[in-house]
Amino acid sequence: MKPYKEFEPHWFEEPAPEKSYRSIFKWGDPSFRKIPRENLYKLIKEELQMTDEDFKQYDGDLGVDEVKFDIPVGLAKEHIAYLESVVGKEFVKYDDYSRLSVAYGKTMYDLLRLRKKIVENIPDVVVYPDKKEEIEKIVAYASEHKIPIYVYGGGSSVTRGVECMKGGISFDMRLRYHKVIDFNEKDQTITVQTGMSGPKLEATLNQAQSLFNAKRAYTCGHFPQSFEYSSVGGWVVTRGAGQNSTYYGKIEDLVLCQKYATPKGNIVTSNYPREATGPSINHIMMGSEGAFGILTEVTLRVFRYLPKNRVRFSYMFKNWEIAQEAAREMMQSEAGNASVFRLSDPEETNIMMRLYGVDQSPLAKLFKIMGLKPMEKCLFLGFTDGEKGFSRNVAKNIRRIARKYKGMNLTGVVTKEWEKGRFNDPYLRDSMQDFGIMTDTLECSVNWSNMQEVYETVRAYCKSRPNTICTTHMSHVYPQGANLYFIFIAKMNEIDDFKTYHSGILDAIQSSGAAMSHHHGIGKMFGPWLEGQLGKNEYQIIKVLKNHFDPDNIMNPGGTLGLDTKNEDKRFLKK
């Protein structure tokens, strides 16, 4: 990155101290940092009506103090002794840091509380399992003694999905629960423990020839932005999606078989590519977010690893409306789908031009010559995957349709720049929040027919707050519609302000006719809206399932999926 020519804030660049609050709320690697380019810094100042003076001192606590609080362990000694007998004494922790480290996710609500040293809703003990049988024993014991159970996979939740509202036990899957159970090249599947991280899964598949004596290398096909710090189990129980989902599918398209430990006993779903044996138990369990039981093992479809066949592309369209029509035609052309398929609206395009330094390149002058105006033009980028001929043909079709809609070909260079930051852009949040600037996201699923209404309604609410950036992109695209992803950036560091603003965005999403989540899940934060989203009769199905698997409400209680939310706290209930 080029050095600043003018004033540069004193960005906090030190590694997060061990056992500090910052080591919990900081994104990803405690020692890695990412700061805004100078041109992005200037844009943020302009849009948020800030000056260099606002960046001469930190706004609030940096969180470098060691985690300490005074919340006693509420679990009886005999229960702790039992846990130690199952997994070993060294794998049951109840010190302050261990308890807090699994209590919060990565939504801005969590990060603000940690910066302000607000400690609430933590487990009594943290258990680090090694085997499925250990989890099954503990779930059965907890069911007998009515002890609440929570699960922490990678901690990337943005819905308060991991928060231990009732104390009890939290399973931390990161330390030991990430082994390969089986690799089946003939069926092209892999079975893993659910604490497996994205990078470990992908590296294992890429190295299948040396690890499993396979004929070729494979890929998981699932690459969310949280890829480096999320777990396979988290992907499944939240019904997540990776950035390559337009080609490989969402996680529910990749799962073949699941194993759960529930208060009702162990559940194993069938393991067939397709079947017609009544309602799908696989799909009933996916998206349950730990409310029915703990996902212990999962079998995933895998794909041939063919990076040499990848074709990158990027185009600039005149405006959002034209770009939408081009995207829709690409997806409905029956010519195959790109892997990454991402269309940015004018505001996000403007940000990306600065984030990746394109606004300072010769391309910026060419945009002016071509009549592509700032805050009107839209960047479209992505790449294709698959067999060589297929991949090239998909790219050829995209190029043909882009030309039809007068999209300017930017080649694959812009996409390569985007790929460099596709997993580490979230690190920017920490740098900006040190100065009281909040960045958070909400996403929704829409049809082509209501996309513009949703886009305008949600953006109108987001922009109703003065001096607020709201960027939008389309991703995870289908012949029938797509995911719209909203990112807001604002000078905001009060928890109540965030909650009010965040709730208003959810209201706008739901009132405009969108599905309130495409892949983030529901957790406890979105729970009050779920019944209104689904409908009363439809929501009863989820409640009946909860009562079957977990009649005593020990599995992730406290608002998950809105299952124990008070009626007066529910939003958008349908009559």
NORFEN-V483843 format. One record per backbone hydrogen bond with DSSP energy under -0.5 kcal/mol. NH is the residue of the N-H (numbers start at 0). CO is the residue of the C=O. Records with the same first field share a line. If there is no record, write none. Layout:
BEGIN
NH=CO, CO
END
This chain:
BEGIN
9=54
10=8
12=10
15=29
19=16
20=64
21=62
23=19, 20
24=20
25=21
31=28
40=36
41=37
42=38
43=39
44=40
45=41
46=42
47=43
48=44, 45
49=44
53=50
54=51
55=52
58=433
59=57
66=18
78=75
79=75
80=76
81=77
82=78
83=79
84=80
85=81, 82
86=82
87=83
90=87
91=88
92=125
98=94
99=95
100=96
101=97, 98
102=99
103=99
105=156
106=156
109=106
110=106
111=107
112=108
113=109
114=110
115=111
116=113
117=112
118=116
119=117
122=98
123=167
124=167
125=92
126=169
127=90
128=126
133=130
134=130
135=131
136=132
137=133
138=134
139=135
140=136
141=137
142=138
143=139
144=140
145=141, 142
146=141
147=145
148=553
149=168
151=170
152=150
163=120
164=162, 556
166=163
168=147
169=124
170=149
171=126, 169
172=151, 170
176=172
177=175
180=178, 190
181=190
183=188
184=182
187=183
188=183
189=299
190=181
191=297
192=178
193=295
194=176
195=192
197=226, 229
200=196
201=197
202=198
203=199
204=200
205=201
206=202
207=204
209=206
210=206
211=207
212=208
213=207
217=204
218=302
222=220
226=223
228=225
229=226
231=195
232=193
234=230
235=231
236=232
237=233
238=235
239=234
242=222
244=241
245=338
246=243, 338
247=243
248=244
250=239
252=249
253=249, 250
254=250
255=298
256=298
258=296
259=266
260=293
261=259, 264
263=548
264=261
266=259
268=257
280=278
283=279
284=280
285=281
286=235
287=284
288=236
290=287
293=260
294=292
295=258, 293
296=258
297=191
298=256
299=189, 297
300=253
301=187
302=218
304=216
305=303
308=305
309=306
310=383
311=309
312=381
314=379
315=407
316=314, 377
322=318
323=319
324=320
325=321
326=322
327=323
328=324
329=325
330=326
331=327
332=328, 329
338=382
339=382
341=380
342=473
343=378
344=471
348=344
349=345
350=346
351=347
352=348
353=349
354=350
355=351
356=353
357=352
358=352
359=356
360=357
363=357, 360
364=360
365=361
366=362
367=363
368=364
369=365
370=367
371=366
372=370
375=372
376=372
377=316
379=314
380=341
381=312
382=339
383=310
390=386
391=387
392=388
393=389
394=390
395=391
396=392
397=393
398=394
399=395
400=396
401=397
402=398
403=399
404=400
405=402
406=401
407=315
409=313
410=313
412=409
413=409
415=411
416=412
417=413
418=414
419=415
420=416, 417
421=417, 418
424=420
426=423
427=424
428=425
429=425, 426
430=426
431=427
432=428
433=429
434=431
435=432
436=431
437=435, 489
439=487
441=485
443=483
444=514
445=481
447=479
449=446
450=446, 447
453=449
454=450
455=451
456=452
457=453
458=454
459=455
460=456
461=457
462=458
463=459, 460
464=460, 461
465=463
468=488
470=486
472=484
473=342
474=482
477=480
480=477
481=445
482=474
483=443
484=472, 482
485=441, 483
486=470
487=439
488=468
489=437
490=466
491=435, 489
497=493
498=494
499=495
500=496
501=497
502=498
503=499
504=500
505=501
506=502
507=503
508=504
509=505
510=506
511=507
512=509
513=508
514=444
523=158
524=158
525=521
528=525
529=525, 526
530=526
532=528
533=529
534=530
538=534
539=535
540=536, 537
541=537
542=538
543=539
544=540
545=541
546=542
547=543
548=544
549=545
552=549
555=148, 553
559=555
560=522
561=558
562=559
564=561
568=565
569=566
570=527
END
